[in-house]
Amino acid sequence: MLKKLLTLSLAAGLAVPAAAQTIRSYITRPDRSELFAQQEHAAEFSTRRQENRNYIVIDPRQAYQRIDGFGYALTGGSAEHLMKMSPEARKAVLKELFDPQQGIGISCIRLTLGASDLNSFVFSYDDMPAGKEDFKLKQFSLAQDLHDVVPIMREILAINSDIQILSSPWSAPTWMKTNADVRGGQLRKECYGVYADYFVRYVEAMREHGIDIDAVTVQNEPLNSRNTPSMYWFACEQADFIKNHLGPKFREAGLSTDIVVFDHNCDRPDYALAVYNDPEAAKYVTGAAFHHYRGDLSAMSYVHEARPDKEIYFTEQMTTERPGQRQIAIAPAVERLIVGIMRNWSRNVVLWNLAADPLNDPHTDNGGCSMCQGALTIDKDSVSRNLAYYVIAHASKFVRPGSVRIASTAPCDRSVSICEDEQRPDVFRTNVAERAAVAANVAFRTPDGRIVLVAANDSWSQRSIRIQYNGRFAELELEPGAAGTFVWDE
């Protein structure tokens, strides 16, 4: 009977209403009145388009890079603060960070292979007295990481076993270096082989503790010897190390861990391309990692255009705000660190770093970062959330690993629409704007069949954004200075 009535309705020309397609919104407002908060009222798509308005056109048929995820560096200092919390408080904050359902779903972690400048002190996994060497690595030990990084990682993996883990060294052990110092200097040529063994031992030792390292970068900031610790490497030397030592030794040990080069600023896209220019080195290299303390994010696109067979990763950016500030600069941060990085082909976004205390400690002396605020500020069991926390949350919660970036109108793109002729009703003309005045945005299709749009409103007056998806239209509230994540089913 129902089928018969439906047939009669269609025959009579009656419209059958389509199921409503709703859009869930998660907003951070610049006055902190809402911080990644789900909005009570869901927006809906309709067939009505407003004339003379710029729309973000989302096209899932145009797909770009696959997404690995979003997260932070778990430095030794971050792990140290987490270990000082009570077990109950630590469990709660780790679930908030890493649980995909109940938390913000962080899906990428960067570990430091040895100490970074955000450790209480400098160490390697094979420290020797002055004048002594250990080419057999008999003294190799993860002892320091066993106090903090390893137990924290094991708790994280118990919450989400699919976390992507990348590790980066700040320096080789001092006995392997030309200056025998933790700061600056280079890797001695005669130590290339043993340093490759050191990487292998690290990956194998972490695996013994249940921690699989998905990728390593060869050196953090190889063009910066002013940190404590640090080590300088030219691109041609890094290529030599990879093709003659690290790559073959990973293969010989049966390691599937990816090798990633550069791991430094966007002002030097030539570094990765120089390594790729050596085919014997390039065959072992998965891709290149970037930071954004210098240069323009478009450098990542230059490298992608030159070598689209290699991946792009974003592995570090300090993101801070003044404690107690009444405003949160969420729009410019999301525009740069989510929209900008994703639109320039990166598979991930990893910020620096996960946690520090109210004084931004710990950090090393003579080159350690005294201004590196964590995404979390931890003071015993007290936890506060800073700008970097909300920046990552706007992507990590819904853009899950395996998502794909899809096409969406950017502010510099051309916009094409139709509008009714002023003199003749029901006659429509094409309206073309060479630069679409739309909010900064990036869109994704997720493995579970959702579309996710992350947008930042950096205008002074526009209080909403308009989107077009599969011939339907919606208007979403997003006040000046706000950032939003918008989610709907395909």
Buried (B, 14 or more C-beta within 10 A) or exposed (E): EEEEEEEEEEEEEEEEEEEEBBBBBBBBBBEEEEBBEEBEEBBEBEEEBEEEBBBBBBBBEEEBBEBBBBBBBBBBBBBBBBBBBEEEBBBBBBBBBBBBEEBBBBBBBBBBBBBBBBBBEBBBBBBBEEEEBBEEBEEBBBEBBEEBBBBBBEBBBEBBEEBBBBBBBBBBBBBBBBBEBBBBBBBBEEBBBBBBBBBBBBBBBBEEBEBBBBBBBBBBBBBBBEBBBBBBBEBEBBBBBBBBBBBBBBEEBEBEBBBBBBBBBBBBBBBBBBBBBBEEBBEBBBBBBBBBBEBBBEBBBBBBEBBEEBBBBBBBBBBBBEEEEEEBBBBEBBBBBBBBBBBBBBBBBBBBBBBBBEEBBBBBEEBBBEEBBBBBBBEEEEBEBBBBBBBBBBBBBBBBBBBBBBBBBBBEBEBEBEBEEEEEEEEEEEEEBEEBEBBBBBBBBBEEEBBBBBBBBBBEEBEBBBBBBEEBBBBBBBBBBBBBBBBBEE
